[in-house]
């Protein structure tokens, strides 16, 4: 298939990056909160293996791990994975961190990022909200919990949205 494939997992070992490339994925999720100072090393290794890394952050502290990396895609997880928060439909973290990235971090570093809002996007209204401040959205739980997945996904895709919608 020509469709991009993202491996969304808790990657903590470079061998997992190699396996992801071997299985034909085109992108890989790297969580800055888990990798910390190794984030840049894992970003480089992903590129070396032909993968586009999506580096996930959850706080302004996580943004520090993006410094001096070749990161081009930054995911803002609206849930705190370390606290095992559930999807509650709150996307305010994306709003705050996207503005921080664009106004504070990117402008000072002269670096462009594709900003992806992750989690908490329960319906088209929330999708529209995040696409005002993010370049794309990663949606999974809302689709998986839908009674009619096909209809629900189509409502996101065909509701007049003119931005990319990344579906996990």
C-alpha positions as CSV (number, residue, x, y, z in Angstrom):
1,X,0.0,0.0,0.0
2,X,1.1,3.6,-0.6
3,X,-0.5,4.7,2.7
4,X,1.8,5.8,5.4
5,X,2.1,3.5,8.4
6,X,3.0,4.8,11.9
7,X,4.2,2.4,14.6
8,X,2.6,3.7,17.8
9,X,4.4,2.0,20.7
10,X,6.6,2.6,23.7
11,X,10.0,2.5,21.9
12,X,12.9,2.3,24.2
13,X,15.5,0.3,22.3
14,X,17.1,1.0,18.9
15,X,16.4,-2.6,17.9
16,X,12.7,-1.7,17.9
17,X,13.4,1.0,15.3
18,X,15.2,-1.5,13.1
19,X,12.3,-3.9,13.3
20,X,9.8,-1.1,12.6
21,X,11.7,-0.3,9.4
22,X,12.0,-4.0,8.5
23,X,8.2,-4.4,8.8
24,X,7.7,-1.6,6.3
25,X,6.4,1.3,8.5
26,X,7.1,4.8,7.3
27,X,7.0,6.5,10.6
28,X,7.6,5.8,14.3
29,X,6.4,7.3,17.5
30,X,9.1,8.4,19.9
31,X,8.0,9.6,23.3
32,X,10.3,12.3,24.7
33,X,9.2,11.7,28.3
34,X,10.5,8.1,28.1
35,X,13.6,8.7,26.0
36,X,14.6,12.0,27.6
37,X,18.3,12.8,26.7
38,X,18.3,9.9,24.2
39,X,15.5,11.6,22.1
40,X,17.9,13.1,19.6
41,X,19.9,9.9,19.2
42,X,16.6,7.9,18.6
43,X,15.5,10.6,16.1
44,X,18.7,10.3,14.1
45,X,18.6,6.5,14.2
46,X,15.0,6.6,12.9
47,X,16.0,8.7,10.0
48,X,19.0,6.4,9.4
49,X,16.6,3.5,9.1
50,X,14.3,5.4,6.7
51,X,11.6,6.3,9.2
52,X,10.0,9.6,9.9
53,X,9.9,10.1,13.7
54,X,6.9,11.6,15.3
55,X,8.3,12.9,18.7
56,X,5.6,13.0,21.3
57,X,5.5,15.6,24.1
58,X,3.2,16.4,27.0
59,X,4.8,19.4,28.7
60,X,7.1,22.3,28.1
61,X,9.7,20.3,29.9
62,X,9.5,17.7,27.2
63,X,10.2,20.4,24.6
64,X,13.7,20.6,25.9
65,X,14.4,17.2,24.6
66,X,13.7,18.4,21.0
67,X,16.6,20.8,21.1
68,X,19.4,20.1,18.7
69,X,17.4,17.3,17.0
70,X,16.3,16.9,13.4
71,X,12.7,16.5,14.5
72,X,10.2,17.6,11.9
73,X,6.9,16.2,13.5
74,X,5.9,16.9,17.1
75,X,3.0,15.2,18.6
76,X,1.2,16.7,21.6
77,X,-0.4,14.0,23.7
78,X,-3.4,15.5,25.4
79,X,-3.3,12.6,27.9
80,X,-0.5,12.0,30.5
81,X,0.6,8.5,29.6
82,X,2.7,8.2,32.8
83,X,-0.5,8.7,34.8
84,X,-2.6,6.5,32.5
85,X,-5.1,9.2,32.0
86,X,-8.1,8.3,29.8
87,X,-9.4,10.2,26.8
88,X,-11.7,12.7,28.3
89,X,-12.1,15.0,25.2
90,X,-9.9,17.8,26.6
91,X,-7.7,19.2,23.9
92,X,-6.5,22.3,25.8
93,X,-3.0,20.9,26.2
94,X,-2.6,20.9,22.5
95,X,-3.8,24.5,22.3
96,X,-1.3,25.6,24.9
97,X,1.7,23.6,23.7
98,X,1.1,24.2,20.0
99,X,1.2,28.0,20.8
100,X,4.3,27.5,22.9
101,X,6.1,25.5,20.2
102,X,5.2,28.0,17.5
103,X,5.7,31.3,19.4
104,X,8.5,30.5,21.9
105,X,10.5,27.5,20.7
106,X,10.2,27.5,16.9
107,X,10.7,31.2,16.4
108,X,13.8,31.1,18.6
109,X,15.3,28.1,16.9
110,X,14.2,29.0,13.3
111,X,12.9,25.5,12.9
112,X,9.6,24.4,11.5
113,X,7.6,21.5,12.8
114,X,4.5,19.7,11.8
115,X,2.4,19.8,15.0
116,X,0.1,16.8,15.6
117,X,-2.6,16.8,18.3
118,X,-2.9,13.4,19.8
119,X,-5.8,11.9,22.0
120,X,-8.9,13.5,23.3
121,X,-10.4,14.1,19.9
122,X,-13.9,12.6,20.3
123,X,-15.8,14.2,17.4
124,X,-15.6,16.5,14.4
125,X,-16.1,19.5,16.6
126,X,-13.0,18.7,18.6
127,X,-11.1,17.9,15.4
128,X,-12.0,21.4,14.0
129,X,-10.8,22.9,17.3
130,X,-7.4,21.3,17.2
131,X,-6.9,21.9,13.5
132,X,-7.0,25.6,14.2
133,X,-3.7,25.3,16.2
134,X,-2.2,22.0,15.0
135,X,-1.3,20.8,11.5
136,X,-2.8,17.3,11.9
137,X,-4.6,15.0,14.4
138,X,-3.9,11.5,15.5
139,X,-7.2,9.8,16.4
140,X,-7.7,6.3,17.6
141,X,-9.8,5.6,20.7
142,X,-12.8,7.5,19.4
143,X,-12.8,5.4,16.3
144,X,-12.3,2.2,18.2
145,X,-15.1,2.9,20.6
146,X,-17.6,3.9,17.9
147,X,-20.6,1.7,17.3
148,X,-20.4,2.3,13.6
149,X,-16.7,2.8,12.9
150,X,-16.9,3.2,9.2
151,X,-19.6,5.9,9.4
152,X,-17.8,7.6,12.3
153,X,-14.5,7.7,10.4
154,X,-16.3,9.0,7.2
155,X,-17.8,11.8,9.3
156,X,-14.3,13.0,10.1
157,X,-12.9,12.6,6.6
158,X,-15.9,14.0,4.6
159,X,-17.0,16.8,6.9
160,X,-15.4,19.5,4.8
161,X,-12.1,19.4,6.5
162,X,-9.2,20.6,4.3
163,X,-6.3,19.6,6.5
164,X,-4.6,16.3,6.9
165,X,-6.2,13.9,9.4
166,X,-3.7,11.2,10.5
167,X,-5.6,8.1,11.6
168,X,-3.8,5.6,13.9
